[in-house]
Amino acid sequence: GDSVDTSGTDLKPVLQRQNVTDVEILGAEITAKWEVINNIFVTASYAMNGSEILAFKDPNNEDKDLVGKSLIEVPEDQAYASVSWRNRIVNVLVDWRYTGKEWYDDENTQYIPPYHIFGMKVSKTLKQGIGCSLSIDNIFDNVTLDRKGKQTPGLFVLGEVFFEI
């Protein structure tokens, strides 16, 4: 019932999360990388995660029963694939990331839908080890919700200058 003034228009409720005392987690991950032809590489990975809460008691709410539910903010499956081409002019990488359904609330009544993100990176390293790159993440501007229920930034462009030793 307590609230905190955060200098906004509304008071924010004080929440206290309780740790889950007993949970069963089962997962697996596999990754593979192939050089398809000279200087062209394909990478792929897949991960799955399953969880089940076996015991939970909330001292603030005795009616809250999470036994048999899944943990929140943990995608059931994730996948990644990329193709990269390394050559003397410029290096290019194109990738795809998939994040499966993940529960948003403790009671498993709302979930963050699965989503796909595509990206690209172009880089060049000079003779002295100095280089630069340009990355474009979320090329198709697929705005989704993250694990905290906030909107992702969508299309994101990043330039960098680096030095390799």
C-alpha positions as CSV (number, residue, x, y, z in Angstrom):
1,G,0.0,0.0,0.0
2,D,3.0,2.4,0.2
3,S,3.8,4.8,-2.6
4,V,6.7,7.0,-3.5
5,D,6.8,10.5,-4.9
6,T,9.0,10.5,-8.0
7,S,8.3,14.1,-9.0
8,G,5.8,13.0,-11.6
9,T,2.1,13.5,-11.8
10,D,1.3,10.2,-10.0
11,L,2.7,8.4,-7.0
12,K,4.5,5.1,-7.8
13,P,3.5,2.0,-5.8
14,V,6.3,0.3,-3.8
15,L,6.7,-3.2,-5.0
16,Q,8.7,-5.9,-3.4
17,R,9.6,-8.9,-5.4
18,Q,10.0,-12.3,-3.7
19,N,12.4,-14.9,-4.9
20,V,11.1,-18.1,-6.2
21,T,12.3,-20.7,-3.8
22,D,12.2,-23.8,-6.0
23,V,12.2,-24.0,-9.8
24,E,13.1,-26.6,-12.4
25,I,14.9,-25.3,-15.4
26,L,15.7,-27.3,-18.5
27,G,17.5,-25.9,-21.6
28,A,19.8,-26.6,-24.4
29,E,21.8,-24.6,-27.0
30,I,23.5,-25.6,-30.2
31,T,25.8,-23.5,-32.4
32,A,27.5,-24.2,-35.8
33,K,29.8,-22.3,-38.0
34,W,30.7,-23.2,-41.6
35,E,33.0,-21.7,-44.1
36,V,30.8,-22.3,-47.1
37,I,33.3,-21.1,-49.7
38,N,36.5,-19.2,-49.3
39,N,36.0,-16.2,-46.9
40,I,32.2,-16.7,-46.7
41,F,31.0,-17.9,-43.4
42,V,27.5,-19.0,-42.1
43,T,26.8,-19.1,-38.4
44,A,23.6,-20.5,-36.8
45,S,22.5,-21.1,-33.3
46,Y,19.4,-22.1,-31.4
47,A,18.6,-22.1,-27.7
48,M,15.6,-23.4,-25.8
49,N,14.6,-22.8,-22.2
50,G,11.8,-24.3,-20.2
51,S,11.1,-23.5,-16.5
52,E,8.5,-24.6,-14.0
53,I,8.1,-23.1,-10.6
54,L,7.9,-26.0,-8.1
55,A,7.3,-24.0,-4.9
56,F,6.6,-20.3,-4.0
57,K,5.2,-18.5,-1.0
58,D,4.5,-14.8,-1.0
59,P,4.4,-13.5,2.6
60,N,2.5,-10.4,1.3
61,N,-0.2,-12.3,-0.6
62,E,-1.0,-15.9,0.6
63,D,-3.5,-16.3,-2.3
64,K,-0.7,-15.9,-4.9
65,D,0.1,-19.4,-6.2
66,L,2.8,-19.6,-8.9
67,V,3.4,-23.4,-8.7
68,G,3.4,-24.8,-12.3
69,K,4.0,-21.4,-13.9
70,S,7.0,-20.4,-15.9
71,L,9.6,-17.8,-15.0
72,I,9.1,-14.3,-16.4
73,E,11.4,-12.5,-18.8
74,V,12.9,-15.7,-20.2
75,P,12.3,-16.5,-23.9
76,E,11.2,-20.1,-24.5
77,D,13.5,-20.2,-27.5
78,Q,16.0,-18.0,-29.3
79,A,17.7,-18.3,-32.7
80,Y,20.5,-16.5,-34.6
81,A,21.9,-16.8,-38.1
82,S,24.4,-14.8,-40.0
83,V,26.3,-14.7,-43.2
84,S,29.6,-12.9,-43.3
85,W,32.0,-12.2,-46.2
86,R,35.6,-11.2,-45.5
87,N,37.6,-9.7,-48.3
88,R,40.4,-7.2,-48.8
89,I,38.0,-4.3,-49.7
90,V,35.4,-4.5,-46.9
91,N,33.9,-7.1,-44.5
92,V,30.1,-7.5,-44.6
93,L,27.9,-9.3,-42.1
94,V,24.1,-9.8,-42.3
95,D,22.3,-11.3,-39.4
96,W,18.9,-12.4,-38.0
97,R,17.8,-12.8,-34.4
98,Y,14.7,-14.4,-33.2
99,T,13.3,-14.1,-29.7
100,G,10.4,-16.4,-28.8
101,K,7.5,-15.9,-26.5
102,E,8.4,-14.8,-23.0
103,W,6.0,-14.3,-20.0
104,Y,5.5,-10.7,-18.9
105,D,3.7,-11.3,-15.6
106,D,4.2,-13.8,-12.8
107,E,0.8,-15.4,-13.3
108,N,1.6,-16.2,-17.0
109,T,-1.5,-14.4,-18.3
110,Q,0.3,-11.9,-20.5
111,Y,3.3,-12.5,-22.7
112,I,5.6,-10.6,-25.0
113,P,5.0,-11.9,-28.5
114,P,7.9,-13.5,-30.5
115,Y,9.8,-11.1,-32.8
116,H,12.5,-11.1,-35.5
117,I,15.3,-8.5,-35.8
118,F,17.6,-8.2,-38.9
119,G,20.9,-6.4,-38.9
120,M,24.0,-5.6,-41.0
121,K,27.6,-4.5,-40.4
122,V,30.2,-3.2,-42.8
123,S,33.8,-2.9,-41.5
124,K,37.2,-2.1,-42.8
125,T,40.6,-2.6,-41.1
126,L,43.6,-0.6,-42.4
127,K,47.2,-1.7,-42.5
128,Q,48.0,0.0,-39.1
129,G,45.2,-1.9,-37.3
130,I,43.0,1.2,-37.3
131,G,39.5,0.5,-38.7
132,C,36.0,1.7,-38.9
133,S,32.6,0.1,-39.1
134,L,28.9,1.0,-39.7
135,S,26.2,-1.2,-38.1
136,I,22.5,-1.1,-38.7
137,D,20.4,-3.0,-36.2
138,N,16.7,-3.6,-36.7
139,I,16.8,-2.7,-40.4
140,F,13.1,-3.1,-40.8
141,D,12.3,-0.8,-37.8
142,N,10.4,-3.6,-36.0
143,V,9.4,-1.9,-32.8
144,T,8.6,-4.5,-30.1
145,L,8.4,-4.7,-26.3
146,D,11.5,-5.6,-24.3
147,R,11.6,-7.7,-21.1
148,K,10.6,-4.7,-19.0
149,G,7.6,-3.9,-21.1
150,K,9.3,-0.9,-22.7
151,Q,9.3,-0.2,-26.5
152,T,12.6,-1.0,-28.2
153,P,14.3,1.8,-30.1
154,G,13.5,0.4,-33.5
155,L,16.1,1.1,-36.3
156,F,19.5,1.8,-34.8
157,V,22.6,3.0,-36.6
158,L,26.0,2.9,-35.0
159,G,29.4,4.0,-36.4
160,E,32.7,3.1,-34.7
161,V,36.4,3.7,-35.1
162,F,38.6,1.0,-33.6
163,F,42.2,-0.1,-33.1
164,E,43.3,-3.7,-33.3
165,I,46.5,-4.8,-31.6
